[in-house]
Amino acid sequence: MEKKPRIGHKIPRTERGEYPDKGHRDAYHIPGILVTAAGDQEIQAGDNIRFVDYTNYEIAEKCEKAERHGVADPFIKSTIGDGEAFLVLLDPDMTQGLTHHFELIEPTGTILPSRRRSQKRRILQRMHRHGL
């Protein structure tokens, strides 16, 4: 039984010692969050990144690999300085239910719903309270 390639995992060889479907093309969904850089270290494309604020996941800084939540946009062409916005591509174990509005999993294991889902839930609760 062959497994599909997954981001963050090595591709296993088949029982015959070959790699399955070499040359096969596919599009892979990688969750990303737009953040603001914090700290005095310049961030380069592909640097390890961690979130500074677990409330909104809006501020991030450069870190060691063991602390990372994702990587800075690996395709960015210039350095990122303090206060500049950039995209963080998240490690696969940082999300659950990957869609365009995915849930984040805190390092503590707590699942944080996307803002859009939270807003929708509040609207539905208000409508329910008012009998709509």
Secondary structure, DSSP 8 states (H G I E B T S, - for coil): ------TTS-----TTS--TTTT--------EEEEEE-SSS-B-TT-EEEES-TTT--EEEE--GGG-SEEE-TT--S-B-TT-EEEEEE-GGGEES-STT-EEE-TTS-EE--HHHHHHHHHHHHHHHTT-
